[in-house]
Amino acid sequence: MSIFTKIINGELPSYKILENDKFYAFLDIFPLVEGHTLVIPKEEIDKFFDMPEDLLSEILVFAKPIAKAIEQAFDCNRCGISVVGLEVPHAHMHMVPLNTMEDLNFTRKKMSPTPEELKKTQEKILKYLNPGRQPETV
């Protein structure tokens, strides 16, 4: 069982952004920049492109409103995406507010925000994703 499956099952806490029956989105707790969000399929699949075609196409549709919310919540040129998949053997997509190519540099030191900072980041995104919805820490 991957660490992401434990997050989906509620065995480990997360700062949830959005969830449906197939996908789960939550903040990266060691982000490249503030707003760095992970989107994962609930089905445990190791490699991103091993996802069945329906999941592969639906993950982008699921992520679209999150990207729009990230772009509104943070001072950025756009929300970039990256599929790396080396850290956790569970398919995942990184969504990162971008101003420069350096914002997607996974070799640089990551941030270590406090739980309070992560909660504020979650609230910023949710403000634009679902106005009026209360954030959940699951």
Residue, then its C-alpha position, 0 to 999 in steps of 0.5 A: m500500500s502506497i503512502f498515497t493510498k493511506i492518505i486516500n483511506g484517511e490513515l494519514p492526514s492531508y490538506k484536501i483540495l478536491e475529491n470524487d469517486k476516482f481522484y483525490a487532490f491534496l497539497d504537497i506538504f513539501p512543495l516547490v512553491e506555495g500552492h503545489t498540489l498533487v492529483i492522484p487516482k484512487e486506484e493504486i497504479d504505479k506509473f502514470f501512463d499505465m492508467p486505463e485510458d478513461l482515467l488518463s483522460e478524466i484526470l485532466v478534466f478533474a484537475k482543470p477547476i483546481a488549476k483555475a483556482i490555483e491561478q486565481a489564488f496565487d500570483c502566477n503566470r499559469c498553473g503548470i503540471s508535471v508527471v515525475g513519479l519517482e518518489v511514490p509508486h502511485a501515479h500522480m500529477h504535480m500542479v504548480p503555480l508557475n512564474t518561471m521554469e525554475d518553479l518546476n525544478f524538482t532538484r532544488k530544495k523544497m519548502s517546509p511549511t508549517p501546518e498553519e501555513l498549509k491550512k492557509t494555502q488550502e484556504k486560498i485555493l478553496k476560496y476560488l474552487n468552492p466559494g463558501r466551502q469549509p476546508e477539510t484536513v483529513 
